[in-house]
Amino acid sequence: MRMGALAVLLAASMYGTLAPAVKRAYEAGLSFAEVTFGQLFWAAVLLTVVRVGRRLLFDRRPSFSRRPFVARRGVREEGKKATPFRPEEEPADEGGRGRAIAGLAALGVAGLAGVSLAYYGALRTLPAQVALVLLFQFVWMGIVLERLLFGVRITAGRALAVGLIFAGDALALRVWAIDWSAVDLRGMALGLLAAGSYTTFLLGTARIRAPYDVVDRSLVMVVTGALVVSAFFRLTEPSASLLAPPSAFGLVLWLALFGQVLPPLLFNWGAPRIGGAATTLLSSVELPVGMITAAVVLGEPLGGVELAGVALIVAGVALVAYGDTAGGGKPAERALG
């Protein structure tokens, strides 16, 4: 549990470092298509290299193997514990494998591709402050969906954490200073779509029981996302360049590594261990990390009100992390009822 929470916190923190890199990429003249597709393309390349290299060096048995089903999560038939490079369970039939791959592909479409297209699209017509407010609706969306779909009770501790996180968001983003009457409706719709897509990604990584290790799971998601993004731009902007010039390769590689390689690996490993609700709440750490990174890297101002908001968000995240790792047992079992 503690390692699962740490993995989710690291993944969300990495997402928080992307905003300065995206801003620098646009300042360098990269287009929406080059930023969005480029990171997914190079992420697919990096994950493929990792998969092939691991198989050549360490694993003579293909990852998509036909070994017997192991019922209990985290324990294999021969008594070995699951690791990031060992599947947690394997279905005995091809139908189970097909359903697992379809689920992962759906996360690649709705999660990785959906968030990128919707959120970056919202930023084209909305101020970044408004887009962030809309994106962070994933906090309550995840909690409510866990309750409606899986019967996970909203505990008092998690309700308090949601309150702290929303209060922190309001302070950190100064929502009272936003002129909502001037906000573009299409941009608002895209921002809320990004929140829904991110919620789907977080809950899906926690719930889909794929019979493959995190590298294979992440690779399926990233490749599917790249194909969808490529098709989207070929249909909407046929003449658009999809790959950035060599001079901007470093920026795109940063976005690929910290946006589409490491976070999916960490989410795929950590989210199933702590549950969807805890994953959603812990992912709120993305905003404080993003604000601090922007202040350090870009020199953006960070005043007392914003720092107070950051402190409240961190307090909410800490409450979830402590409550979900101190109680023992499976997260779903502790929340049901």
Backbone torsions as a table, in degrees:
resi	resn	phi	psi	omega
1	MET	NA	-47.6	-178.7
2	ARG	-63.5	-41.4	179.1
3	MET	-68.0	-36.1	176.6
4	GLY	-62.9	-43.6	178.0
5	ALA	-64.1	-40.3	178.8
6	LEU	-63.8	-40.5	179.1
7	ALA	-62.1	-43.1	179.4
8	VAL	-66.1	-41.7	178.1
9	LEU	-61.7	-42.5	178.8
10	LEU	-64.2	-42.9	-179.6
11	ALA	-61.7	-47.8	179.9
12	ALA	-65.0	-36.5	178.1
13	SER	-63.3	-38.3	177.8
14	MET	-64.1	-39.4	174.6
15	TYR	-59.1	-34.9	179.9
16	GLY	-65.7	-22.6	179.9
17	THR	-83.5	-4.4	-172.9
18	LEU	-77.1	-32.9	-174.2
19	ALA	-55.3	-48.1	177.6
20	PRO	-61.0	-37.3	179.8
21	ALA	-67.4	-40.1	177.6
22	VAL	-64.0	-42.4	179.0
23	LYS	-61.6	-43.7	178.0
24	ARG	-64.4	-36.4	179.4
25	ALA	-63.9	-43.3	178.2
26	TYR	-67.9	-36.8	176.7
27	GLU	-64.3	-29.5	178.8
28	ALA	-79.7	-1.1	176.3
29	GLY	96.3	7.6	179.2
30	LEU	-73.4	148.4	-179.1
31	SER	-90.4	169.1	175.8
32	PHE	-55.8	-44.2	-179.2
33	ALA	-65.5	-43.0	-178.5
34	GLU	-65.1	-39.1	179.8
35	VAL	-70.1	-44.7	-173.9
36	THR	-73.1	-51.0	-178.7
37	PHE	-73.8	-38.5	-175.3
38	GLY	-57.6	-42.5	-178.0
39	GLN	-68.0	-36.7	178.4
40	LEU	-70.7	-39.4	179.9
41	PHE	-62.6	-50.1	-178.1
42	TRP	-71.2	-27.2	173.6
43	ALA	-65.1	-41.6	177.5
44	ALA	-62.7	-39.8	177.8
45	VAL	-63.0	-47.2	-178.5
46	LEU	-63.0	-43.8	180.0
47	LEU	-66.9	-35.2	176.5
48	THR	-64.8	-42.5	177.4
49	VAL	-60.9	-43.8	178.9
50	VAL	-61.9	-44.5	-177.8
51	ARG	-64.9	-47.4	-179.2
52	VAL	-66.2	-44.4	179.5
53	GLY	-62.2	-41.7	178.4
54	ARG	-63.0	-41.3	-178.7
55	ARG	-67.0	-39.9	-179.4
56	LEU	-69.5	-37.8	-173.6
57	LEU	-89.2	-36.4	-168.9
58	PHE	-122.6	-27.2	-168.3
59	ASP	-127.9	109.6	178.5
60	ARG	-81.2	-16.3	-179.4
61	ARG	-93.4	128.3	179.4
62	PRO	-57.2	146.2	-179.8
63	SER	-64.8	-35.2	-179.4
64	PHE	-88.8	65.3	-172.7
65	SER	-90.0	176.2	-178.8
66	ARG	-117.1	43.6	179.6
67	ARG	-78.2	158.9	-175.4
68	PRO	-62.5	156.0	177.5
69	PHE	-66.6	137.6	175.4
70	VAL	-116.7	119.1	-168.2
71	ALA	-74.0	-40.9	-171.9
72	ARG	-88.1	132.1	-179.6
73	ARG	-65.7	136.9	173.1
74	GLY	85.9	-4.6	-179.7
75	VAL	-132.5	124.3	179.3
76	ARG	-91.5	167.3	-173.3
77	GLU	-59.6	-35.3	-178.5
78	GLU	-85.9	7.3	174.1
79	GLY	92.7	4.0	-179.6
80	LYS	-84.9	141.5	177.2
81	LYS	-76.6	151.0	176.7
82	ALA	-68.7	143.1	176.1
83	THR	-129.2	172.5	177.8
84	PRO	-59.4	-18.1	-178.3
85	PHE	-115.1	21.9	175.5
86	ARG	-136.8	127.4	-179.1
87	PRO	-58.8	147.0	179.3
88	GLU	-81.0	-32.5	178.7
89	GLU	-156.7	155.7	-177.7
90	GLU	-136.3	122.1	178.6
91	PRO	-72.6	152.0	-175.5
92	ALA	-83.3	-16.9	-174.1
93	ASP	-115.7	158.8	-179.8
94	GLU	-66.5	-30.7	178.8
95	GLY	-60.8	-38.7	177.7
96	GLY	-64.5	-40.0	177.9
97	ARG	-65.3	-42.0	-179.6
98	GLY	-63.4	-41.8	178.5
99	ARG	-65.2	-37.9	179.8
100	ALA	-65.0	-45.3	-179.8
101	ILE	-65.6	-39.2	178.0
102	ALA	-62.6	-39.7	178.0
103	GLY	-64.8	-42.6	178.5
104	LEU	-65.4	-40.5	177.9
105	ALA	-63.0	-38.8	177.6
106	ALA	-62.9	-37.5	176.1
107	LEU	-66.1	-35.6	176.8
108	GLY	-63.6	-37.4	179.6
109	VAL	-75.2	-56.3	-174.8
110	ALA	-75.2	-32.7	-176.6
111	GLY	-89.2	-74.3	-173.5
112	LEU	-66.0	-53.4	-179.6
113	ALA	-69.5	-42.7	-177.1
114	GLY	-62.4	-46.6	179.7
115	VAL	-63.4	-45.5	-177.9
116	SER	-60.9	-49.8	-177.2
117	LEU	-67.3	-44.9	-176.4
118	ALA	-70.4	-46.0	-175.7
119	TYR	-70.5	-47.0	178.2
120	TYR	-65.8	-31.9	175.4
121	GLY	-66.8	-39.4	177.7
122	ALA	-63.3	-36.9	-178.9
123	LEU	-66.2	-16.9	179.5
124	ARG	-75.0	-22.5	-178.6
125	THR	-123.2	-8.7	-178.2
126	LEU	-117.9	149.8	168.8
127	PRO	-62.3	148.7	-178.6
128	ALA	-56.6	-35.5	-179.3
129	GLN	-60.9	-45.8	-180.0
130	VAL	-67.5	-42.4	179.8
131	ALA	-60.1	-39.1	178.4
132	LEU	-66.9	-41.2	177.9
133	VAL	-58.0	-44.4	-179.6
134	LEU	-68.3	-43.4	-179.5
135	LEU	-59.8	-39.3	-174.6
136	PHE	-77.5	8.6	168.1
137	GLN	-70.0	-9.4	177.0
138	PHE	-61.4	-21.5	-177.8
139	VAL	-62.3	-53.9	-179.8
140	TRP	-76.1	-30.6	178.8
141	MET	-59.9	-44.5	-179.2
142	GLY	-64.4	-42.5	180.0
143	ILE	-64.2	-45.6	-178.1
144	VAL	-66.4	-43.2	-179.9
145	LEU	-65.1	-39.1	175.8
146	GLU	-59.3	-39.0	179.3
147	ARG	-68.9	-47.0	-175.3
148	LEU	-71.5	-41.1	-173.8
149	LEU	-88.0	-35.2	-172.3
150	PHE	-122.1	1.0	176.6
151	GLY	71.1	20.4	-179.8
152	VAL	-77.8	118.0	-175.4
153	ARG	-68.2	143.1	175.4
154	ILE	-84.3	99.6	-176.0
155	THR	-72.1	164.0	179.5
156	ALA	-61.5	-39.4	179.8
157	GLY	-63.9	-41.5	179.8
158	ARG	-72.4	-35.1	175.7
159	ALA	-62.3	-41.9	177.0
160	LEU	-64.1	-40.0	178.8
161	ALA	-63.0	-41.9	177.4
162	VAL	-60.6	-43.3	178.7
163	GLY	-61.3	-44.3	178.6
164	LEU	-63.5	-42.1	-177.8
165	ILE	-66.5	-43.2	179.7
166	PHE	-67.7	-39.0	176.1
167	ALA	-63.0	-40.8	177.5
168	GLY	-64.6	-41.5	176.5
169	ASP	-58.7	-45.2	-177.9
170	ALA	-60.7	-42.7	179.1
171	LEU	-70.9	-47.4	-175.5
172	ALA	-62.9	-34.7	-177.1
173	LEU	-99.6	-1.5	179.8
174	ARG	49.2	57.5	-173.6
175	VAL	-63.4	-25.1	180.0
176	TRP	-69.1	-17.3	-178.4
177	ALA	-91.9	-1.3	-178.0
178	ILE	-84.2	132.5	175.4
179	ASP	-87.6	89.5	-174.3
180	TRP	-67.9	-23.0	-179.8
181	SER	-68.3	-21.6	-179.1
182	ALA	-98.3	3.5	-176.7
183	VAL	-76.0	134.0	179.8
184	ASP	-67.4	127.3	-176.1
185	LEU	-67.0	-37.6	178.3
186	ARG	-64.9	-40.6	177.3
187	GLY	-64.0	-38.6	177.1
188	MET	-62.5	-42.0	179.3
189	ALA	-62.5	-41.5	178.4
190	LEU	-66.2	-38.6	178.5
191	GLY	-63.0	-42.8	177.5
192	LEU	-69.0	-34.3	175.5
193	LEU	-63.9	-38.8	176.4
194	ALA	-62.2	-40.7	177.9
195	ALA	-63.0	-44.0	177.9
196	GLY	-64.2	-39.3	178.4
197	SER	-65.2	-41.5	179.3
198	TYR	-66.2	-38.7	176.1
199	THR	-60.3	-44.5	178.3
200	THR	-59.7	-42.6	179.9
201	PHE	-63.4	-47.1	-177.1
202	LEU	-65.0	-46.8	-179.9
203	LEU	-69.3	-36.1	-179.8
204	GLY	-65.3	-43.4	178.6
205	THR	-64.5	-27.9	178.7
206	ALA	-80.1	-26.6	-170.5
207	ARG	-106.3	-32.0	-176.0
208	ILE	-72.6	120.6	-178.2
209	ARG	-96.0	80.4	-178.5
210	ALA	-81.2	143.0	-176.6
211	PRO	-86.2	24.7	-176.9
212	TYR	-127.4	161.6	-179.5
213	ASP	-74.2	174.5	-171.5
214	VAL	-66.7	-28.2	178.3
215	VAL	-66.0	-47.9	179.9
216	ASP	-65.9	-40.6	178.5
217	ARG	-62.0	-46.5	-179.2
218	SER	-65.6	-37.5	-179.5
219	LEU	-63.7	-43.6	177.8
220	VAL	-59.4	-44.6	-178.9
221	MET	-64.3	-45.8	-175.8
222	VAL	-69.2	-43.2	179.6
223	VAL	-62.8	-44.1	177.8
224	THR	-61.5	-44.2	177.9
225	GLY	-60.5	-41.9	179.5
226	ALA	-63.5	-41.4	179.6
227	LEU	-64.3	-41.3	-179.8
228	VAL	-66.8	-44.0	179.4
229	VAL	-64.0	-41.1	177.7
230	SER	-60.8	-46.1	179.2
231	ALA	-63.1	-39.1	-180.0
232	PHE	-59.9	-47.8	-177.4
233	PHE	-73.3	-30.6	177.0
234	ARG	-67.6	-29.9	178.6
235	LEU	-82.6	-37.0	-174.3
236	THR	-95.1	-32.4	-179.8
237	GLU	-137.4	74.1	-173.6
238	PRO	-56.6	-29.4	-176.9
239	SER	-92.2	0.1	-175.7
240	ALA	-70.2	141.1	173.4
241	SER	-79.5	134.0	-177.0
242	LEU	-97.9	-22.7	-178.6
243	LEU	-112.9	133.9	-178.5
244	ALA	-69.9	154.5	176.3
245	PRO	-66.3	159.1	-178.6
246	PRO	-55.4	-30.1	-178.3
247	SER	-64.0	-23.3	-179.0
248	ALA	-107.1	14.5	-175.8
249	PHE	-61.1	-37.7	-178.8
250	GLY	-60.9	-42.9	179.3
251	LEU	-64.9	-44.6	-179.2
252	VAL	-66.5	-37.6	178.2
253	LEU	-64.4	-38.7	176.2
254	TRP	-60.6	-46.3	179.1
255	LEU	-62.9	-38.6	179.4
256	ALA	-66.2	-46.9	-175.3
257	LEU	-68.3	-48.0	-174.6
258	PHE	-94.5	-2.2	177.9
259	GLY	-113.8	-32.9	-172.3
260	GLN	-128.9	-5.7	178.5
261	VAL	-107.3	-66.4	-175.0
262	LEU	-67.2	-45.7	179.8
263	PRO	-59.6	-47.4	176.8
264	PRO	-60.2	-38.6	176.8
265	LEU	-59.4	-47.6	-177.2
266	LEU	-70.0	-41.2	177.6
267	PHE	-64.0	-42.6	-179.6
268	ASN	-63.7	-28.5	178.6
269	TRP	-87.8	-42.2	-172.8
270	GLY	-86.3	-38.4	-173.8
271	ALA	-59.8	-43.2	178.7
272	PRO	-61.9	-21.7	-177.1
273	ARG	-84.6	-17.4	-177.9
274	ILE	-121.5	-11.2	179.0
275	GLY	92.4	161.5	-174.8
276	GLY	-68.5	-40.0	-178.0
277	ALA	-64.7	-46.6	178.9
278	ALA	-64.6	-38.3	177.9
279	THR	-60.7	-44.0	179.5
280	THR	-60.5	-47.4	-177.1
281	LEU	-68.7	-42.8	-179.8
282	LEU	-64.6	-29.0	-179.6
283	SER	-67.5	-11.6	177.0
284	SER	-64.0	-15.6	179.3
285	VAL	-64.4	-14.0	179.5
286	GLU	-57.0	-40.2	-177.2
287	LEU	-66.6	-50.5	177.2
288	PRO	-58.2	-42.0	179.3
289	VAL	-63.6	-42.0	179.3
290	GLY	-62.6	-41.3	-179.4
291	MET	-68.4	-42.0	179.3
292	ILE	-67.0	-40.9	178.2
293	THR	-62.6	-43.3	179.0
294	ALA	-63.1	-36.8	178.9
295	ALA	-67.5	-39.9	-177.2
296	VAL	-76.8	-45.9	-173.1
297	VAL	-83.1	-43.9	-174.4
298	LEU	-101.6	-7.5	-179.1
299	GLY	72.3	21.7	179.2
300	GLU	-71.0	143.4	-176.4
301	PRO	-66.5	144.8	178.3
302	LEU	-138.5	94.3	-174.3
303	GLY	-86.7	-173.8	-177.5
304	GLY	-64.0	-38.7	179.8
305	VAL	-64.4	-44.7	178.9
306	GLU	-63.1	-41.6	179.0
307	LEU	-64.3	-36.9	176.0
308	ALA	-62.9	-40.5	176.7
309	GLY	-63.4	-43.6	177.2
310	VAL	-58.7	-42.7	-179.3
311	ALA	-62.7	-40.1	179.0
312	LEU	-66.5	-40.7	178.4
313	ILE	-63.3	-45.3	179.1
314	VAL	-61.7	-38.0	177.7
315	ALA	-63.3	-42.6	177.3
316	GLY	-63.7	-42.6	178.1
317	VAL	-63.6	-43.0	179.8
318	ALA	-63.1	-37.9	178.5
319	LEU	-61.8	-43.0	178.4
320	VAL	-67.2	-46.3	-178.1
321	ALA	-60.1	-43.6	-179.3
322	TYR	-70.6	-45.0	-177.0
323	GLY	-65.3	-33.8	-176.7
324	ASP	-88.4	-12.0	178.8
325	THR	-108.8	-15.8	-178.0
326	ALA	-88.4	-21.1	-173.4
327	GLY	-82.1	-20.0	-178.5
328	GLY	74.8	167.8	178.9
329	GLY	78.3	-178.7	-178.8
330	LYS	-79.1	143.1	-177.4
331	PRO	-60.7	-41.3	-178.7
332	ALA	-65.1	-37.2	-179.1
333	GLU	-66.8	-36.6	-177.5
334	ARG	-74.3	-23.1	-175.2
335	ALA	-98.3	-17.3	-176.8
336	LEU	-71.7	150.4	172.6
337	GLY	139.3	NA	NA
